[in-house]
């Protein structure tokens, strides 16, 4: 009896490792240029997507992208719904207690986006006290917003909704990642909003895996090293940000 169970378990685990060549990668695709929907091709594209594909390829894996809410990513890793997260996710001590991050692959920071008509009264972060602030649920922007005194914080499922709420006069400021806000402004050529000059905090993005999957973390780190050394990282960087670091 025991032997049978053991055999069944072994069989099951063999199945798992046989299909493990495909990495299920979770993302939240409203975060251009890191991950967003290419409306023509009807597929998710962006810097992170190119990066994780190149890194996984270097490690011998294929990638399947799965879109979900940002606040669902870490729980999905922990329950093995996905194998890795590629979602411009900032490496924070709090998240490091829950998941394993790769080495950082991108340096970012948080900025404040406001309506231009408020530039006389909102000049710096200190002026955000007591204001209506919006951010994307589960993000470092949301965490920062919650730390601002007396702020009235609204959290949205997507950054796009937060931007729209700002423009329609709902909130007075959006807290979000600098490169994403800059990309949004550049794409829309929108001069009714502006970014405050102050960058709130330096942040580093990492890919995340389950703490139980140290092997995958090591493989992804090795892949990251490989694409940095062979020029592929620079190529991907240039494709999305226009200049090499
Ligand atoms: N860097 C921020 C964070 O880790 C925001 C990331 C949001 N990413 C996304 N794909 N929507 O909290």
Boltz pocket constraint, residues with backbone or C-beta under 6 A from the ligand:
constraints:
  - pocket:
      binder: B
      contacts: [[A, 27], [A, 28], [A, 29], [A, 30], [A, 31], [A, 35], [A, 70], [A, 86], [A, 87], [A, 88], [A, 89], [A, 90], [A, 91], [A, 136], [A, 138], [A, 139], [A, 140], [A, 141], [A, 177], [A, 203]]
      max_distance: 6.0
